[in-house]
Amino acid sequence: MRYKILDQEGIHFLTFTIVEWIDLFTRQVYADLFLAGLQYCQQHKNLQVYAYVIMSSHVHLIVQAPENGNLSNIIQSLKSYTARQFLDHIQDYEQTESRRDWLLNHFAFNAKKNRTGSPYQVWQKGNHPFLLSSPKMIRQKLNYIHQNPVEVGMVNLPEHYRYSSAASYENQQGPLTVTLLEDIWDDMGYVG
């Protein structure tokens, strides 16, 4: 079952997953490539990124499209662009991707299995959108995102995980600048 983004301007919790839950992001280069794509969407598509975490095989985000924007189109563009960047890196024989053949075989298999029309499929279809319509829901998903690396034993404190927005919420600089949700509560009409 595929879920759709019905409110294109609403704040959403999204999950992107690599096909077969492949641990692509165990390599720093792929996490950096994803963040570069996300940053591009912030700068050129006015995507508001409120929170993120990049785990070994998936990414969680809290994001919002600009007024009169289309979140579905921005997300499609982000996934397409990052998939191409990942594949370019994997296929570059000057790089030292020890899993090159294995990754390409799995991505090719998934493209054929799902009849994507392209030679490789990196991301699973869909993004499991969840509209965050109250402060309670937003706080719950923000906590979930930031606690993810702690729950799996990668770090003891959320702000210690490099590929997360948790540090930003502790007044520390992370690898990607985010809009803090506390900074927009008043604009959204939320109190407390």
C-alpha positions as CSV (number, residue, x, y, z in Angstrom):
1,M,0.0,0.0,0.0
2,R,1.4,3.4,-1.0
3,Y,0.6,6.4,1.0
4,K,0.3,9.8,-0.6
5,I,1.0,13.3,0.6
6,L,-2.4,15.0,0.6
7,D,-1.5,18.3,2.2
8,Q,1.4,19.5,0.0
9,E,2.2,22.4,2.3
10,G,1.8,20.6,5.7
11,I,4.6,19.5,8.0
12,H,5.4,15.8,7.4
13,F,7.3,13.1,8.9
14,L,8.8,11.0,6.1
15,T,10.9,7.9,5.8
16,F,13.1,7.0,2.8
17,T,14.5,3.5,2.7
18,I,17.2,1.9,0.5
19,V,15.9,-1.2,-1.4
20,E,16.2,-4.4,0.6
21,W,17.1,-2.3,3.6
22,I,20.7,-2.3,2.3
23,D,23.1,-0.6,4.7
24,L,24.3,2.0,2.2
25,F,24.9,4.7,4.8
26,T,27.5,2.8,6.7
27,R,29.8,4.6,4.3
28,Q,30.2,8.3,5.2
29,V,30.3,9.3,1.5
30,Y,26.6,8.3,0.9
31,A,25.4,10.1,4.0
32,D,27.3,13.2,2.8
33,L,25.8,12.9,-0.7
34,F,22.3,12.7,0.8
35,L,22.9,15.8,3.0
36,A,24.2,17.7,-0.1
37,G,21.0,16.8,-1.9
38,L,18.9,17.9,1.0
39,Q,20.8,21.1,1.3
40,Y,20.3,21.8,-2.4
41,C,16.5,21.4,-1.8
42,Q,16.7,23.8,1.1
43,Q,18.5,26.4,-1.0
44,H,16.9,26.1,-4.4
45,K,13.4,24.6,-3.7
46,N,12.8,26.3,-0.3
47,L,12.3,23.0,1.5
48,Q,12.1,23.6,5.2
49,V,14.0,20.9,7.1
50,Y,13.1,20.7,10.7
51,A,14.7,17.4,11.7
52,Y,16.5,14.5,10.2
53,V,18.5,11.4,11.0
54,I,20.4,9.2,8.5
55,M,20.5,5.6,9.8
56,S,22.4,2.7,8.1
57,S,19.6,1.9,5.6
58,H,17.0,4.6,5.9
59,V,16.4,8.3,6.5
60,H,13.8,10.0,8.7
61,L,12.8,13.6,8.1
62,I,10.4,16.3,9.3
63,V,10.0,18.7,6.4
64,Q,7.6,21.2,4.8
65,A,7.3,22.6,1.3
66,P,7.2,26.3,0.8
67,E,3.8,28.1,0.5
68,N,2.2,27.1,-2.8
69,G,4.9,24.4,-3.1
70,N,4.6,20.7,-3.8
71,L,6.3,18.5,-1.3
72,S,5.7,15.4,-3.5
73,N,7.7,16.9,-6.4
74,I,10.5,18.1,-4.1
75,I,10.8,14.6,-2.5
76,Q,10.7,12.9,-5.9
77,S,13.5,15.2,-7.1
78,L,15.6,14.6,-4.0
79,K,15.3,10.9,-4.2
80,S,16.1,10.8,-7.9
81,Y,19.1,13.2,-7.6
82,T,20.6,11.3,-4.6
83,A,20.1,7.9,-6.3
84,R,22.1,9.2,-9.3
85,Q,24.8,10.6,-7.0
86,F,25.1,7.3,-5.1
87,L,25.3,5.3,-8.4
88,D,27.9,7.7,-9.9
89,H,30.0,7.1,-6.8
90,I,29.6,3.4,-6.9
91,Q,30.3,3.1,-10.6
92,D,33.4,5.4,-10.4
93,Y,36.3,2.9,-10.6
94,E,38.6,5.5,-9.1
95,Q,36.6,5.1,-5.9
96,T,37.2,2.3,-3.5
97,E,33.7,0.9,-3.1
98,S,34.4,-2.7,-2.1
99,R,30.7,-3.6,-2.5
100,R,30.5,-2.2,-6.0
101,D,29.3,-5.3,-7.9
102,W,27.1,-6.5,-5.0
103,L,25.3,-3.1,-4.7
104,L,24.8,-2.8,-8.5
105,N,23.5,-6.3,-8.7
106,H,20.9,-5.6,-6.0
107,F,19.9,-2.3,-7.4
108,A,19.5,-3.8,-10.9
109,F,17.5,-6.7,-9.5
110,N,15.1,-4.4,-7.7
111,A,14.7,-2.2,-10.9
112,K,13.7,-5.3,-12.9
113,K,11.5,-6.8,-10.1
114,N,9.6,-3.5,-9.7
115,R,9.6,-2.6,-13.4
116,T,11.0,0.9,-12.8
117,G,12.1,1.4,-16.4
118,S,15.6,2.3,-15.3
119,P,18.5,0.0,-14.9
120,Y,18.8,0.5,-11.1
121,Q,16.5,1.2,-8.2
122,V,18.2,2.6,-5.1
123,W,15.3,3.8,-3.0
124,Q,12.2,1.9,-2.1
125,K,9.1,3.4,-3.6
126,G,7.1,5.7,-1.3
127,N,8.1,7.7,1.6
128,H,5.5,6.8,4.3
129,P,4.2,10.4,4.8
130,F,2.7,11.2,8.1
131,L,1.1,14.7,8.4
132,L,2.0,16.3,11.7
133,S,-1.1,18.3,12.6
134,S,-0.4,19.1,16.3
135,P,2.5,20.1,18.5
136,K,2.2,16.8,20.4
137,M,2.6,14.8,17.2
138,I,5.5,17.0,16.1
139,R,7.3,16.5,19.4
140,Q,6.7,12.8,19.4
141,K,8.3,12.4,15.9
142,L,11.1,14.8,16.7
143,N,11.9,12.7,19.7
144,Y,11.7,9.5,17.7
145,I,14.1,10.9,15.1
146,H,16.7,12.0,17.6
147,Q,16.4,8.9,19.8
148,N,16.8,6.5,16.8
149,P,20.7,6.2,17.0
150,V,20.4,5.9,20.8
151,E,17.9,3.1,20.6
152,V,20.1,1.0,18.3
153,G,23.1,1.6,20.5
154,M,25.2,3.8,18.2
155,V,25.5,6.6,20.7
156,N,24.6,7.4,24.3
157,L,23.3,10.9,23.6
158,P,21.3,12.0,20.5
159,E,23.5,15.0,19.9
160,H,26.6,12.8,19.6
161,Y,25.3,11.2,16.4
162,R,26.8,13.1,13.4
163,Y,24.1,12.5,10.9
164,S,21.2,13.9,12.9
165,S,19.7,17.3,13.7
166,A,19.8,16.5,17.4
167,A,23.0,18.7,17.9
168,S,21.2,21.7,16.4
169,Y,18.5,21.3,19.0
170,E,21.2,21.5,21.7
171,N,22.6,24.7,20.2
172,Q,25.5,22.9,18.5
173,Q,26.4,23.0,14.8
174,G,25.5,19.9,12.8
175,P,26.4,19.0,9.2
176,L,23.1,20.5,8.0
177,T,21.4,23.7,9.2
178,V,17.8,23.1,10.1
179,T,14.9,25.3,11.1
180,L,14.2,24.6,14.8
181,L,10.6,23.8,15.4
182,E,10.6,25.9,18.6
183,D,11.4,28.9,16.4
184,I,8.2,28.5,14.4
185,W,5.7,27.6,17.1
186,D,4.3,31.1,17.3
187,D,4.0,31.4,13.5
188,M,2.1,28.1,13.5
189,G,-0.3,29.3,16.2
190,Y,1.0,26.7,18.7
191,V,1.5,27.5,22.3
192,G,3.6,25.5,24.8
